[in-house]
Amino acid sequence: MNTYVRNPIALTFIAIILLIIVGSTFAIVPETKQAVIVRFGEPQRILNRYRPGDTFGASGAGLAARLPFFEQIVWIDKRILSIDMENQQVLSTDQLRLQVDAYARYRIVDPLQMYKAARTEERVSDALRPILGSALRNELGRRPFAALLSPERGQMMDNIQNALNRVATQYGAQIVDVRIKRADLPDGTPLDSAYQRMRTAREQEARSIQAQGLKQAQIIRAEADAEAAATYAQAFNQDPAFYDFYRAMQSYDTSLSGGGTAENPRGRTSIILSPDNEYLRQFRGQR
């Protein structure tokens, strides 16, 4: 012992060796990482694996041991990762070229499968990015541009996510969400013509709705008039004399009250009839 104390170089060398051995044996697995222990290129076990519903701090993170110099740790992110796709050209069914910006969120749920298929998250992203573009073109290519502005957009996102998820499972990943950030028409004539087509379609739809409303109004009015006539007829048939009197009063009111005109501004009407005229029978009383 005294020899080592007297030889600080040897003591430093031994300390460095011990630190290397300890560093090669123990590692701290953070909460945000999954660890695949690999021995000579073959995966042996997984530490802090993602499991749905695990509470923070109880998933297996912390101090971990391995065989020094024989086993290595491959770190795989446990958090949600993203794929961004900018300026993707998409042709809709109404022959409009759209500039689409989209993104997908995914998580590595099977680190062993991911290590065997891609080794790193970057390779997973590189493999999923063209699949996202293809799914977007296929889905948007079956619909008009106006579908992006309707509730149908949610179903489109679900279809794209399902198509992308079928490929992601091959890399041990799971698609969490897919969204379109922006879908614009190119500036200039294509944009103006698209707006004009949309405006014309909405005007045609408005005229169709207005025509249907007028038709329904006429039907309702005719049915109401028929029902009113039937009600009047039923009521007046119970007392024909009263009905004759009521109709005569309506005729007198229309004929004798008159209405204002340029020739007769006061609205007076003059009629010369014989007292025995049948038209004035209601003034003679009942006989």
C-alpha angles and dihedrals in degrees: 000000000000088000091059092045090053091047107056092175091062091045091052091048092052091048091052091050091050092049091050091050093047091046091050092048104043131044135171114235110208123216091248096056139069117210126214111196108215126192115193090338095310119111112237107176143343127237126202093005118189113258123174112248098020113146120235111268096019101076101090102273120143137064115003132181131215139169107279117243092358102066128051131192122234110199119216122185115248095195129088111280129200141221117204123199120189132195098358112179112229128176114211126208091260088060097254120145109222130198104219128190114190141161138198129207120211141169132209104241098164108042093177092057090045092052092050094046104036111358093213139042091240091063090049090053091047090052095047098044097073090043089055090051092048093048090050093051093047095048099041091041089066095055139054123252092255090065089073088064096048135074086263087080091079092057090048091055091050092051092050091048092051092049091049093045092058089063095038092061089064087064096043091255134127124209110232101181143350123201139172109227097187138001113182137166118235113265120260130028098357091055094047094047091048091052090049092051091048091049092049092048092051092048091051090049091050092051091049092050091048092050091050090049093052091048092051091046091054092048092049092046092049092048090048092049091049091049091048091049091050091050092049091047092050092049096045094045088065090063113020092178093057090047090053090050093047094050091048091053090051090051092048090050092051097043102039104035094055124177138259117275137164091263095042108028095171092058097235122155127200121201125176113205136156115257088237093054112130090228090067095047093117090062091057093060129225120321 
